[in-house]
Amino acid sequence: MTKFLLVLHVLVAIVAVGPVTVAASMFPPSARRALAGPDDPRATETVRLLHRICRVYAGLGIAVPVLGMATALSMGVLYDTWLIVSMVLTGIAAAVLLALVLPRQEEIIEAVEAGTATTSVEVAVNPRVTVRLAMFTGIFNLLWATVTILMIVRPGSTTGA
């Protein structure tokens, strides 16, 4: 059962988290193009699609920590330090995505759909909103990379790594 849970955990992590990290990373440059050329329907559709990918796969990503906890419980490592650190980092990554990345993506989409960057107060006041979004996305991606490394290296593991 442990191997089955581990396989599910890894597959769901790849399928759910991978698209979010890629789509979120692609969003800021696509948003800059869409804000620069508000008459380009393709640019607008691109930012909408990337945001939808982020939203949908973030929802699916909830299964990753659930399956991870079940796997850890079956392996008897639920209270190991490396796993607790991984869970905390996963929570922080989720908070960054939900509180900093997705809302800013929505603001930018509203500005793009309105046809001008001046329709959104934050975008009008601070044209670097896409730069800030890229920074938050980078933090989100670094958190997931760190969790992935902890899952592979696992301090004290019996794999000899």
Secondary structure as the mmCIF struct_conf table of DSSP 4:
data_model
#
loop_
_struct_conf.conf_type_id
_struct_conf.id
_struct_conf.beg_label_comp_id
_struct_conf.beg_label_asym_id
_struct_conf.beg_label_seq_id
_struct_conf.end_label_comp_id
_struct_conf.end_label_asym_id
_struct_conf.end_label_seq_id
HELX_RH_AL_P HELX_RH_AL_P1 THR A 2 VAL A 12
HELX_RH_PI_P HELX_RH_PI_P1 ALA A 13 VAL A 17
HELX_RH_AL_P HELX_RH_AL_P2 GLY A 18 ALA A 36
TURN_TY1_P TURN_TY1_P1 PRO A 38 ASP A 39
HELX_RH_AL_P HELX_RH_AL_P3 PRO A 41 LEU A 60
TURN_TY1_P TURN_TY1_P2 GLY A 61 ILE A 62
HELX_RH_AL_P HELX_RH_AL_P4 ALA A 63 MET A 75
TURN_TY1_P TURN_TY1_P3 GLY A 76 GLY A 76
TURN_TY1_P TURN_TY1_P4 LEU A 78 TYR A 79
HELX_RH_AL_P HELX_RH_AL_P5 THR A 81 VAL A 96
HELX_RH_PI_P HELX_RH_PI_P2 LEU A 97 VAL A 101
HELX_RH_AL_P HELX_RH_AL_P6 LEU A 102 ALA A 114
TURN_TY1_P TURN_TY1_P5 GLY A 115 GLY A 115
BEND BEND1 THR A 116 THR A 116
HELX_RH_3T_P HELX_RH_3T_P1 ALA A 117 THR A 119
BEND BEND2 SER A 120 SER A 120
HELX_RH_AL_P HELX_RH_AL_P7 VAL A 121 VAL A 125
TURN_TY1_P TURN_TY1_P6 PRO A 127 ARG A 128
HELX_RH_AL_P HELX_RH_AL_P8 VAL A 129 VAL A 153
TURN_TY1_P TURN_TY1_P7 PRO A 155 GLY A 156
TURN_TY1_P TURN_TY1_P8 THR A 158 THR A 159
#
